[in-house]
Amino acid sequence: MTATAPVFSGARLRTDLLIGDSWSPASDGSRFEVTDPSTGKVIASVASASVDDARRAVEVADRARHEWSRTSPRERSDVLRAAFELVIGHGEELARLVSLENGKAMADARAEVTYAAEFFRWYSEEAVRVLGTVQTAPAGTNRILVLREPIGVALLVTPWNFPAAMATRKIGPALAAGCSVVLKPASETPLTALAIGALLQEAGVPHGVVNVLPSRRSGAVVSAMLDSTPVRKLSFTGSTEVGRTLLRGAADRVVSCSMELGGNAPFLVLADADLDAAVAGAMIAKMRNGGEACTAANRFYVHESVADEFATRLAEAMSQLRAGPGTDESTRLGPLINQEAVATVDRLVTDAVDRGAIVRTGGHALVRPGWYYAPTVLDAVPDGASILREEIFGPVAPIVRFTDLDAAIRAANDTEYGLVSYVYTRDLAAGMRVAEDLQAGMIGLNRGVVSDPAAPFGGVKQSGLGREGGHEGLLEYTEDKYIATAW
């Protein structure tokens, strides 16, 4: 493989490191291969950043941030708006790139790219709303001015499951606030991040404000940047286990952290639920990105009176999904990210079945090139099954039947995670009461999707810290400065 891959945006897609104004190989020449999970075949070779590269990127970002932080909010807004237009304009190319390295179906990939672009548009509008406050001190002796200033260099670490949207969800507010960034994308899916870096250059982002460092040496590279004095912000999306490790590292230098970590989302179907809506919502909540999403519905608590019909309808809908390569337009379910993911899903399904769960459809890996698991519905899953405790990250829907709503809510809350929960009921008042009782940062009430660039995305308990999206996401990249004065 050469250092460049197929055509993108009228130029060659870069597969080297973006540091400052140049695309360069790793300092020690290291590279790693990117594979298509639909086939297991290599599709590109990408530079693998070293610790020296990481430190250099932080230095470049630090130099660039001084000028960028002094630009007008309108100028930053215009650059982000241009980035939005470019992502939309190259949406089909980006979607194909996402599908190639991630495996998701093209319909899913197109939806992700549109979602990703919206973060640039939203934060182009928010860039002019980094508002401070002025008030009179209660004693009347002076004025209290509070300014919101950019926090500094931001280290952004993104996962493989949404390679476009997780990058823009972090880059957008950071740039709007006046911060410079170093983006470390997941090594499974670096190509999309590199493409977005190129588009940001084209949009007019000054050199050094956005740096992109793919690397197989993730731990050492991220630690080196976290230890660098200019880095004042860490935004991480990934597993709770890795998040804990990064929080310990950030504590040494008291670095501000935003953490979007694991999930184990319950999906409650009450006795009066509209089953057409509930099944349609379940297919979205469960099968977005083939179940490889932190927001994916993991545990379906269904009232006994409607459980048979719900399970039958969900199994029928799941069984209709055509599995295949993501780039095939007829595909509705792409592969999992790698063979390890298939093995993990199969272990959870096997454990549930051994404990008495009933397979309504699927329940096995698919024998074909690539890493596929059949869309699966398990009914009557017992309490002790591992699948109810662990994040599945695959196309499996385990159903638990209940008769007592309070007990179902207790079971839904019985997890270390608290990212999102879903509730279906025709009774809005009952739905709101359940929503208030559920321990989660986000609730989908009669909706199978909660993500929106205009809304604060994030969890409670061990699902994370801070929020992304909305005005709250912008404030994560600012610090308050209080000035006491009188006039």
Helices and strands as residue ranges (DSSP letters): E 4-8, E 11-14, E 17-19, E 22-24, E 31-36, E 41-47, H 51-69, H 73-89, H 91-102, H 106-126, G 127-129, E 133-136, E 143-150, E 153-157, H 165-177, E 181-184, H 190-203, E 210-212, H 218-226, E 231-237, H 240-253, E 256-260, E 265-269, H 275-287, G 288-291, E 297-303, H 304-319, H 339-354, E 358-361, E 365-366, E 372-373, E 376-379, G 386-388, E 396-402, H 405-413, E 420-424, H 428-437, E 442-445, G 461-463, E 464-465, H 470-475, E 478-485
